[in-house]
Amino acid sequence: MRSPSDAPRPPVRVVLVVVLAYIVGVVDIVAGVVLIFLRYLPDVQREGDQTVVTIWGAVMILAGLFVIAVASGLTRGRHDARVLASIAVGLSALIAVIDVFVTPTALWWRLAVVVVAGLVLIALWAGRSGAFFREAELRRRPGQE
């Protein structure tokens, strides 16, 4: 029987992705809380947008919690966490690309989002990272020793 100390350590790329995901998750949570407090601004109250602002803040908080949960799964080599992280990163890149056509300002920021998303996907699926997730999956299967 293998002990937890026998489990291979995640490659540096995976650790970097996890750290970035935790940072993004915390920033999303803080931004969501701040957004909820913005509902009390006179402009928001005058326009009657308190409900929309509150719901958007709650969605940001939940998204941040989701990102942190997925990052936690990545450290354990969970394939489903890798797929969910890839979907989340891909959606972020897709939104950035669509946003370029809708609002062409801040083009460099959106380009940076797409580049970082590409790097994260490469880090999750290529090289030693892929081997780490395959090994972790084999360790979890019953009857494999």
C-alpha positions as CSV (number, residue, x, y, z in Angstrom):
1,M,0.0,0.0,0.0
2,R,1.4,3.4,-0.9
3,S,1.5,6.2,1.6
4,P,0.7,9.8,0.8
5,S,4.4,10.6,0.9
6,D,4.9,8.2,-2.1
7,A,2.7,10.4,-4.3
8,P,4.7,12.4,-6.9
9,R,5.0,16.1,-6.4
10,P,3.2,18.3,-8.9
11,P,5.5,19.9,-11.5
12,V,6.5,23.5,-11.1
13,R,4.1,24.4,-13.9
14,V,1.1,23.0,-12.1
15,V,2.2,24.7,-8.9
16,L,2.3,28.0,-10.8
17,V,-1.1,27.5,-12.2
18,V,-2.5,26.6,-8.8
19,V,-0.9,29.7,-7.2
20,L,-2.3,31.9,-10.0
21,A,-5.8,30.3,-9.6
22,Y,-5.8,30.9,-5.8
23,I,-4.8,34.6,-6.5
24,V,-7.6,34.9,-9.1
25,G,-10.1,33.3,-6.7
26,V,-9.3,35.6,-3.8
27,V,-9.3,38.7,-6.1
28,D,-12.8,37.6,-7.4
29,I,-14.1,37.1,-3.9
30,V,-12.8,40.5,-2.7
31,A,-14.1,42.2,-5.9
32,G,-17.5,40.6,-5.4
33,V,-17.7,41.8,-1.8
34,V,-16.7,45.3,-2.9
35,L,-19.3,45.2,-5.7
36,I,-22.0,44.3,-3.2
37,F,-21.1,47.3,-1.1
38,L,-21.3,49.5,-4.2
39,R,-25.1,49.0,-4.3
40,Y,-25.3,51.7,-1.6
41,L,-23.8,54.4,-3.9
42,P,-26.2,57.2,-4.7
43,D,-25.8,56.7,-8.5
44,V,-26.6,53.0,-8.2
45,Q,-29.7,53.7,-6.0
46,R,-30.9,56.5,-8.3
47,E,-30.7,54.2,-11.3
48,G,-32.4,51.3,-9.4
49,D,-29.6,48.9,-10.2
50,Q,-29.1,47.6,-6.6
51,T,-30.4,44.1,-7.4
52,V,-28.2,43.7,-10.5
53,V,-25.1,45.0,-8.7
54,T,-25.8,42.6,-5.8
55,I,-26.4,39.6,-8.0
56,W,-23.3,40.3,-10.0
57,G,-21.3,40.6,-6.8
58,A,-22.6,37.3,-5.6
59,V,-21.8,35.7,-8.9
60,M,-18.2,36.9,-8.6
61,I,-17.9,35.6,-5.1
62,L,-19.2,32.2,-6.2
63,A,-16.8,32.2,-9.2
64,G,-13.9,32.9,-6.9
65,L,-14.9,30.0,-4.6
66,F,-15.2,27.8,-7.7
67,V,-11.7,28.7,-8.9
68,I,-10.2,28.0,-5.5
69,A,-12.0,24.6,-5.3
70,V,-10.7,23.7,-8.8
71,A,-7.2,24.8,-7.8
72,S,-7.3,22.6,-4.8
73,G,-8.2,19.6,-7.1
74,L,-5.3,20.4,-9.4
75,T,-2.8,20.0,-6.5
76,R,-4.1,16.4,-6.0
77,G,-3.8,15.6,-9.7
78,R,-7.6,15.3,-10.3
79,H,-8.4,15.0,-14.0
80,D,-11.8,16.6,-13.5
81,A,-10.2,19.6,-11.9
82,R,-7.8,19.9,-14.9
83,V,-10.8,19.8,-17.3
84,L,-12.8,22.3,-15.3
85,A,-9.8,24.7,-15.1
86,S,-9.3,24.4,-18.8
87,I,-12.9,25.2,-19.5
88,A,-12.8,28.2,-17.1
89,V,-9.6,29.5,-18.7
90,G,-11.0,28.9,-22.2
91,L,-14.2,30.8,-21.4
92,S,-12.1,33.6,-20.0
93,A,-10.1,33.8,-23.2
94,L,-13.3,33.6,-25.3
95,I,-14.9,36.4,-23.4
96,A,-11.8,38.5,-23.9
97,V,-11.8,37.9,-27.6
98,I,-15.5,38.7,-27.9
99,D,-15.0,41.8,-25.8
100,V,-12.3,43.1,-28.3
101,F,-15.0,43.2,-31.0
102,V,-17.7,44.7,-28.7
103,T,-15.5,47.2,-26.9
104,P,-12.2,47.8,-28.7
105,T,-10.6,49.7,-25.8
106,A,-7.9,48.1,-23.6
107,L,-6.9,45.8,-26.4
108,W,-3.6,45.0,-24.7
109,W,-5.3,43.9,-21.5
110,R,-7.5,41.5,-23.5
111,L,-4.5,40.2,-25.5
112,A,-2.7,39.5,-22.2
113,V,-5.7,37.5,-21.0
114,V,-5.6,35.4,-24.1
115,V,-1.9,34.8,-23.9
116,V,-2.0,33.9,-20.2
117,A,-4.9,31.6,-20.9
118,G,-2.9,29.9,-23.6
119,L,0.1,29.5,-21.2
120,V,-2.1,28.0,-18.5
121,L,-3.6,25.5,-20.9
122,I,-0.1,24.5,-22.1
123,A,1.0,24.2,-18.5
124,L,-1.9,22.0,-17.6
125,W,-1.8,19.6,-20.6
126,A,1.8,19.4,-21.9
127,G,4.9,17.6,-20.8
128,R,5.5,16.7,-17.2
129,S,2.2,18.1,-16.1
130,G,0.3,15.6,-18.3
131,A,2.4,12.8,-16.9
132,F,1.6,14.0,-13.3
133,F,-2.1,13.9,-13.9
134,R,-1.9,10.5,-15.6
135,E,0.1,9.0,-12.7
136,A,-2.4,10.5,-10.2
137,E,-5.3,9.0,-12.1
138,L,-3.6,5.6,-12.1
139,R,-3.0,5.8,-8.3
140,R,-6.7,6.5,-7.6
141,R,-8.0,3.5,-9.6
142,P,-8.8,0.5,-7.4
143,G,-6.6,-2.6,-7.8
144,Q,-3.7,-0.5,-9.0
145,E,-0.6,-0.8,-6.9
